[in-house]
Each structure stands twice: as C-alpha cells, then as structure tokens.
Amino acid sequence: MSARIAVLVSGRGSNLQALLEAIADGRLDAEIAGVFSDRPDAAALARVPPGLRWSANARGFPDRAAFDAALADAVAASAPDWVFCAGYMRILGEAFVRRFEGRLLNVHPSLLPRYKGLHTHARVLEAGDAEHGASVHFVVPELDAGAVAAQVRIPVVAGDTPDTLAARLLPQEHRLVTAVMALAVAGRLAEREGQVLLDGQTLFSPLRLDSSGVLAPGSHG
C-alpha cells in the first residue's frame, strides 16, 4: 500500500506538481489523498481530479477556529499518512496542528530559523547574505518554528533581485520536497519532542540536499 499524502495549498501548486511528477515516475511511493485549499480559485486544485479537491473560503466561517475545524475534518476524512503544506498561506491553529502532530510538514523558502514569515527573498538580499535556501520542517503552532528536517542551499549572486532569487530557488525547493517526502513515506522520518529522527536516530542538524538530489547529514554549524 502506497502512503497517502494530503496536500494543503493556497496558490499555483508547483510543489504539488513536483510531488505528482515524482509519484508518476516512481521516485515517490505515495498517492495524493486529497488537495485542500482556503482559496476555491487556487490554481493548484486543477492539478488533481475533482474528487480529490476540497476548498472553502475562510471568510465564510465565523472565526479561524471554525474554518480550521472544517479543514481538519476534511483532511482526516482522506485518511492521510502525512499532511504536507505546499504553499499554504494561512497559519494553522493549534487544534489543527495537534490533530496531525508528528505527520504535518511544511516547506518554507528560507534557511530556517532565519527569515520566518513572508518576503524571505527580499530579506535575504537586504541582509547581504551569501546564500539562500529552503527548509522542510515539522509544523508546530508557532509560525515556521518546528524542527527542520532538511534544507537546500543556493548562492546569492551579484545582481540578484527577489524575483531572480525566487526563480532560481524554486526548482531546488521542488527537489527538496520530493526527497523529504520520499523519506517520510518510507517510514524513515519522525519527530519526537521537538527533535527530528531519521531511522530512529536524532538529527542534530538538518539534512542537506546535495547536487545529485541525495539528502545527507548537514554540518553542525
């Protein structure tokens, strides 16, 4: 039985597409259990058949908790092994996070713990950093604060703008997402008490995606 992945989206769904392509060509032994969005017009929804789509406008609910509860019920009904946030732009409330604790992952376009939140590409350039990257982390109630499982790094080059940096990072982000999810669905990745475990052993720094697409132990720096 292939592992089932529920995917949360808000936008165009390029990371969802990367997962679909990895499943199709045999790099990821999984199936998409459902795609869930807070934006009924999200382009990502069209990447899967209608029977796998769920969406609702959060503004139609009395409060954040009510929307989160409806979303959580819909996700749970898809019987996922993992829940992956692929460009999901709403902060998930504590009740949702606790319901899927330990199997809820997010991709974030920065080298966490640096640059939590939005506008990461511009902030990297403003700070004069020599490198940028993306991180896949376990989700906790605090924004972008969960244990980081793996990262990919790219250099910042002269003349970079937020747009060029974002465009250069995105394909590497896709490679990172598929590599991490391959570990997850194989049962090799876990989280316990704020620590990431790989094959039952604690990772003291995030795995790092190399140029050949392999996740290897990172440095302790």
C-alpha positions as CSV (number, residue, x, y, z in Angstrom):
1,M,0.0,0.0,0.0
2,S,1.4,3.4,-1.0
3,A,1.4,6.1,1.7
4,R,-1.3,8.7,1.4
5,I,-0.4,12.4,1.4
6,A,-2.9,15.2,2.0
7,V,-1.6,18.4,0.5
8,L,-2.6,21.9,1.6
9,V,-2.3,24.7,-1.0
10,S,-3.2,28.4,-1.5
11,G,-1.7,29.2,-4.8
12,R,-0.4,27.8,-8.1
13,G,0.7,24.4,-6.7
14,S,4.2,24.0,-8.1
15,N,5.3,21.9,-5.2
16,L,2.1,19.8,-5.5
17,Q,3.1,19.3,-9.2
18,A,6.6,18.2,-8.2
19,L,5.0,15.5,-5.9
20,L,2.7,14.4,-8.7
21,E,5.6,14.0,-11.1
22,A,7.7,12.2,-8.6
23,I,4.8,9.7,-8.0
24,A,4.3,9.3,-11.7
25,D,7.9,8.4,-12.4
26,G,8.4,6.2,-9.4
27,R,10.6,8.4,-7.3
28,L,7.9,8.7,-4.6
29,D,5.9,5.6,-3.5
30,A,2.8,7.5,-2.5
31,E,-0.6,8.7,-3.6
32,I,-2.2,12.1,-3.2
33,A,-5.1,11.5,-0.8
34,G,-6.6,15.0,-1.4
35,V,-5.8,18.6,-2.1
36,F,-7.2,21.2,0.3
37,S,-7.3,24.9,0.0
38,D,-8.5,28.1,1.7
39,R,-8.9,29.6,-1.8
40,P,-11.6,28.0,-4.0
41,D,-9.9,29.7,-7.0
42,A,-6.4,28.3,-6.3
43,A,-4.8,27.1,-9.5
44,A,-3.3,24.1,-7.6
45,L,-6.8,22.5,-7.2
46,A,-6.9,21.9,-11.0
47,R,-3.8,19.7,-10.8
48,V,-5.9,16.8,-9.4
49,P,-9.3,15.3,-10.3
50,P,-12.4,16.9,-8.9
51,G,-12.9,14.0,-6.4
52,L,-9.6,14.9,-4.7
53,R,-10.4,18.6,-4.2
54,W,-11.7,20.4,-1.2
55,S,-11.8,24.1,-0.8
56,A,-13.7,26.7,1.2
57,N,-13.4,30.4,1.6
58,A,-12.2,31.0,5.2
59,R,-14.1,34.3,5.3
60,G,-17.4,32.4,5.1
61,F,-16.7,31.0,8.6
62,P,-17.4,32.8,11.9
63,D,-13.8,32.5,13.0
64,R,-10.4,31.0,12.3
65,A,-11.1,28.0,14.6
66,A,-14.3,27.1,12.7
67,F,-12.5,27.1,9.4
68,D,-9.6,25.1,10.8
69,A,-12.1,22.5,12.2
70,A,-13.8,22.1,8.9
71,L,-10.4,21.8,7.1
72,A,-9.2,19.3,9.7
73,D,-12.3,17.2,9.3
74,A,-11.9,17.1,5.5
75,V,-8.2,16.3,5.7
76,A,-8.9,13.5,8.3
77,A,-11.6,12.0,6.0
78,S,-9.0,11.5,3.3
79,A,-7.1,9.1,5.8
80,P,-3.7,10.6,5.2
81,D,-0.4,9.2,6.5
82,W,1.2,12.6,6.0
83,V,-0.1,16.1,5.6
84,F,2.1,18.5,3.6
85,C,1.7,22.2,3.4
86,A,2.8,23.2,-0.1
87,G,2.5,26.9,-0.3
88,Y,-0.4,27.1,2.2
89,M,-0.6,30.7,3.3
90,R,-2.8,30.6,6.4
91,I,-1.4,30.0,9.8
92,L,-2.8,26.7,11.1
93,G,-4.3,26.9,14.6
94,E,-3.1,24.8,17.5
95,A,-6.1,22.4,17.3
96,F,-5.3,21.5,13.7
97,V,-1.6,21.1,14.4
98,R,-2.2,18.9,17.4
99,R,-4.6,16.7,15.4
100,F,-1.9,15.8,12.9
101,E,1.1,16.2,15.1
102,G,4.2,14.3,14.0
103,R,3.0,13.9,10.4
104,L,2.5,17.5,9.4
105,L,5.2,19.1,7.3
106,N,5.7,22.5,5.6
107,V,8.1,23.9,3.1
108,H,9.4,27.4,3.7
109,P,11.6,29.5,1.4
110,S,14.4,30.3,3.7
111,L,17.2,28.7,5.7
112,L,15.3,28.4,9.0
113,P,15.5,29.6,11.7
114,R,16.3,32.7,9.6
115,Y,13.5,34.6,8.0
116,K,10.4,33.1,9.3
117,G,7.2,34.5,7.7
118,L,6.9,36.4,4.4
119,H,9.1,38.2,1.9
120,T,12.1,35.9,2.5
121,H,13.9,36.6,-0.8
122,A,13.9,40.3,-0.3
123,R,15.0,40.0,3.3
124,V,18.0,37.8,2.3
125,L,19.1,40.4,-0.1
126,E,18.6,43.3,2.4
127,A,20.8,41.4,4.9
128,G,23.5,40.9,2.4
129,D,23.6,37.1,2.9
130,A,25.9,35.0,0.7
131,E,23.4,32.1,0.5
132,H,19.7,31.4,0.5
133,G,17.6,28.3,0.5
134,A,14.5,26.4,1.5
135,S,13.6,24.2,4.5
136,V,11.1,21.4,5.2
137,H,10.1,21.4,8.8
138,F,7.5,19.8,11.1
139,V,4.7,22.2,11.9
140,V,4.1,23.5,15.4
141,P,1.6,26.2,16.4
142,E,4.3,28.9,16.3
143,L,4.9,30.2,12.8
144,D,7.8,28.4,11.0
145,A,9.2,27.3,14.3
146,G,9.1,23.5,14.1
147,A,12.0,21.1,13.9
148,V,13.8,21.4,10.5
149,A,14.2,18.1,8.7
150,A,16.1,19.2,5.7
151,Q,17.4,22.1,3.7
152,V,18.7,23.0,0.3
153,R,21.1,25.9,-0.3
154,I,21.8,28.2,-3.2
155,P,24.3,31.0,-3.6
156,V,23.2,34.6,-3.8
157,V,24.9,36.2,-6.8
158,A,25.6,39.7,-7.8
159,G,22.7,41.4,-9.4
160,D,20.1,39.1,-7.8
161,T,16.6,40.6,-7.2
162,P,13.9,39.0,-5.1
163,D,12.4,37.7,-8.3
164,T,15.5,36.1,-9.7
165,L,16.4,34.6,-6.4
166,A,12.9,33.1,-6.1
167,A,13.0,31.7,-9.6
168,R,16.4,30.1,-9.0
169,L,15.4,28.6,-5.7
170,L,12.0,27.1,-6.8
171,P,13.4,24.1,-8.7
172,Q,15.7,23.3,-5.8
173,E,12.7,23.6,-3.4
174,H,10.9,21.1,-5.6
175,R,13.8,18.6,-5.4
176,L,13.9,19.1,-1.6
177,V,10.2,18.5,-1.1
178,T,10.2,15.3,-3.1
179,A,13.3,13.9,-1.4
180,V,12.0,14.6,2.1
181,M,8.6,13.2,1.3
182,A,10.3,10.0,0.0
183,L,11.9,9.6,3.4
184,A,8.6,10.3,5.2
185,V,6.5,7.8,3.2
186,A,9.2,5.2,3.6
187,G,8.7,5.4,7.4
188,R,12.2,6.8,7.9
189,L,11.4,10.3,9.2
190,A,9.7,11.1,12.5
191,E,9.6,13.9,15.1
192,R,9.7,13.4,18.8
193,E,9.8,16.2,21.5
194,G,11.0,18.8,19.1
195,Q,13.7,16.7,17.5
196,V,13.8,15.1,14.0
197,L,14.5,11.4,13.9
198,L,15.9,9.6,10.8
199,D,15.8,5.9,11.0
200,G,15.2,6.3,14.8
201,Q,18.3,8.4,15.3
202,T,18.2,12.1,16.4
203,L,19.3,14.6,13.7
204,F,21.3,17.3,15.4
205,S,21.3,19.5,12.3
206,P,19.0,19.4,9.2
207,L,19.7,17.0,6.4
208,R,21.2,18.8,3.3
209,L,20.2,18.1,-0.3
210,D,23.3,17.7,-2.5
211,S,23.6,18.4,-6.2
212,S,22.7,14.8,-7.1
213,G,19.4,15.1,-5.2
214,V,20.5,13.0,-2.2
215,L,19.8,14.0,1.4
216,A,22.9,13.8,3.6
217,P,23.7,14.8,7.1
218,G,24.4,18.5,7.4
219,S,27.2,20.3,9.3
220,H,26.7,21.2,12.9
221,G,27.5,24.8,12.3
